[in-house]
Amino acid sequence: MPVPIRRLVVALTLCCALVAGATACGGEQASSTRTTTRSSAQDTGEVRAEPAAVTPSPTASAEKRKFAKTRFVVDAGLAAGATYQWIVKPWKAGKFKKGAKGRKLTLVKAALAGAFAYNRLKAAQKNAQADPTLSKALAPLTAGIASLKDLPSKLRGGDGNAASLFEDVIGNVKDAGKSAGAPVKDQVPSASQLTKG
């Protein structure tokens, strides 16, 4: 006896709905099964080991250190480039002295470069903490980097000693990077990088 097409369509639709519903509810069923198994194990006094937590692989920490070293080199390089270009070079050329041509603009640029360099050195210091060798090499320089915080305002005022301090700290950071296998090369930041800090 032939089955009417209408009944076949209804039966097919119901089958699809049941399959889709069972698939969608599969996650909940597995979860409730785990809960039931755990509670039944507790009732019988049976001890079962839970799956171990996922721990980072040694290669992940090695990659993290590698990226930390790379970021350190970039940040320290930008700080060194800004310091040399807009602080040390004009200072040695005598552009911070009273009466020097373009002194005000030079001092404003030096102050911006000082704030930028301080910001990048703090970032470099933070990156170095992920690498044991770099962290150890930079540890003695923490106070020197922190002392740069107030120097941009002194640069704006024309203080030549501030320029000298920036030069010294940058030199020490470069030496520390080199000793830790992360040589730093000066990278002059763009004007937009300088203003964003």
C-alpha positions, 0 to 999 in steps of 0.5 A: 500500500503506497504511503501518501507524500504528505505523511513522508514529509511530516515524518522526515521533518520530525526525524530531522527535528529529533536529530537536531535536538539530540545534537544540540542537547549532547553537551548538556547530557555529557555534563550531567553524566560527569556530575552523576559519575562524580556523585556516585563515586563520592557515594561509594567512597571511590577516589578518582583522579581529576584531569590535570590542569593544562600547563604551558609547555616549555616551548611556550615559556621559551617563546615568551622569553624570546618575544620579551627580549625582542620587545625589550630591544625595540623599546630600549632602541626607541628610547635610545634613538629619541634620547640621542636625536632630541636630547643629547645631540642638541645639548652637545651642539649648545642648543639648550643655552640661553640665546641659542637660535630655536632654543624654545622649540628645541627644549619642547622637543627635548621634553617630549623626547624625555617623556617618550624615552622614560615611557619606553624604558619602563616598557623595556624594563617590564619586558625584561622581567620575562627573561631571567638574564635580562631581568638580572642585567637590568636590576641595578638600573631600576633606580636610574630609570626611575630617576628620569621621571621628572627630567622632562620638565627639567629639560624644558627648563634648559637643564643640561644636567638632565640631558647628561643623566638621560645619556648615562642611563641610556648607555647603561641600558644598552650595556645591560642589553648587550651583556644579556644577549640583547644588543640595543640599536638606536631607532629614531621614533617618528614625530607621531610616535613621540607625541603618543608616547 
